[in-house]
Amino acid sequence: MSNDPRLPRFADCHDPFWPRVDLGRLREHLQLPRSVSDAALEVAARCAAIEAAREFARWRSVLRARGYKRLEDVAGHDHGRALRVCYVRFVEAAVMYSLGSTACLPVPRGGQVHA
């Protein structure tokens, strides 16, 4: 990870199958206060991504067996989009839990799918 604050920062689980988590977007989407440090968010997001990868390991195994290298490869299918949303929501909820927040996650309006 770069220390340059102008560059986007990401957390991941070291498995290229799963999408990277943009920490800036995550902070904004979860409406985290500035009192949550970048380091705390990064650790929480990295741990959440690792746990999400464990939780969805069976899906990954099946999709890899079918020749898919990354979750984005199945994004054109309803099930692929649904799995991506589940993965992202899992990470968001795990981050909030890790940071000790009892706030509810924001819900997209008008049926928009979170990406």
Protein Blocks (a to p, Z undefined) as FASTA:
>chain_A
ZZbfkbccdddehiakbccddfklmmmmnopafklcfklmmmmmmmmmmmmmmmmmmmmm
mmmmnopabfklmmmpmklmmmmmmmmmmmmmmmmmmnopabdcdddehhiacZZ
